Amino acid sequence: MTIKILGSGCPKCKKLEENARTAVANTGINAVIEKVTDMGKIMDYGVMMTPAIVIDEVVKSTGKLLSPEEIAKFFV
């Protein structure tokens, strides 16, 4: 599984990345977490609000700071 955190590096973007890492650790899944800060690449996903989370190339959430528990629900 590939998890991408889209954002400019703002505090909410950093916290979303931290929460994604916590969700991966708590569930024990095998995942690679990438951070995408390039605005062109973020726009390629059609994302207009950050932070955003993309799992296996599918945008799951935009403009929200999700908890580790909320992120873990996407792993099912």
C-alpha positions as CSV (number, residue, x, y, z in Angstrom):
1,M,0.0,0.0,0.0
2,T,1.2,3.5,-0.8
3,I,0.0,6.4,1.3
4,K,0.7,9.9,0.1
5,I,0.3,13.0,2.2
6,L,-0.3,16.1,0.0
7,G,0.4,19.5,1.3
8,S,2.8,22.4,1.5
9,G,4.4,21.5,4.8
10,C,2.0,23.4,7.0
11,P,1.4,22.2,10.6
12,K,-1.8,20.4,9.6
13,C,0.1,18.6,6.8
14,K,2.8,17.5,9.2
15,K,0.3,16.3,11.7
16,L,-1.6,14.3,9.1
17,E,1.6,12.6,8.1
18,E,2.3,11.8,11.8
19,N,-1.3,10.4,12.2
20,A,-0.9,8.3,9.0
21,R,2.4,6.8,10.4
22,T,0.6,6.1,13.7
23,A,-2.3,4.4,11.9
24,V,0.1,2.2,10.0
25,A,2.0,1.3,13.2
26,N,-1.3,0.6,15.1
27,T,-2.7,-1.7,12.4
28,G,0.6,-3.4,11.4
29,I,-0.1,-3.1,7.7
30,N,2.8,-2.9,5.2
31,A,2.7,0.6,3.7
32,V,5.0,3.2,2.3
33,I,4.3,6.8,3.3
34,E,5.3,9.6,0.9
35,K,5.0,13.3,1.3
36,V,4.1,15.3,-1.8
37,T,4.8,19.1,-1.6
38,D,5.0,20.0,-5.3
39,M,1.9,22.0,-6.1
40,G,1.8,20.8,-9.7
41,K,1.6,17.2,-8.5
42,I,-1.0,18.0,-5.9
43,M,-3.1,19.7,-8.6
44,D,-2.7,16.6,-10.7
45,Y,-4.8,14.8,-8.1
46,G,-7.5,17.5,-8.4
47,V,-6.9,18.5,-4.8
48,M,-7.8,22.1,-4.1
49,M,-7.5,22.0,-0.2
50,T,-4.7,20.5,1.8
51,P,-3.8,18.5,3.7
52,A,-5.0,15.6,1.6
53,I,-4.4,11.9,1.8
54,V,-4.1,9.5,-1.2
55,I,-4.1,5.8,-0.7
56,D,-3.0,3.6,-3.7
57,E,-3.6,6.6,-6.0
58,V,-7.2,7.3,-4.8
59,V,-7.9,10.6,-3.0
60,K,-9.5,9.7,0.3
61,S,-9.7,13.0,2.1
62,T,-9.0,16.7,1.4
63,G,-8.9,19.7,3.7
64,K,-9.2,17.7,6.9
65,L,-6.9,16.7,9.6
66,L,-7.9,13.0,10.2
67,S,-7.1,11.1,13.3
68,P,-5.1,7.8,13.2
69,E,-8.4,6.0,13.7
70,E,-10.1,7.7,10.8
71,I,-7.1,7.0,8.5
72,A,-7.1,3.3,9.6
73,K,-10.6,2.9,8.3
74,F,-9.3,3.4,4.8
75,F,-7.1,0.3,5.1
76,V,-10.0,-2.1,5.1
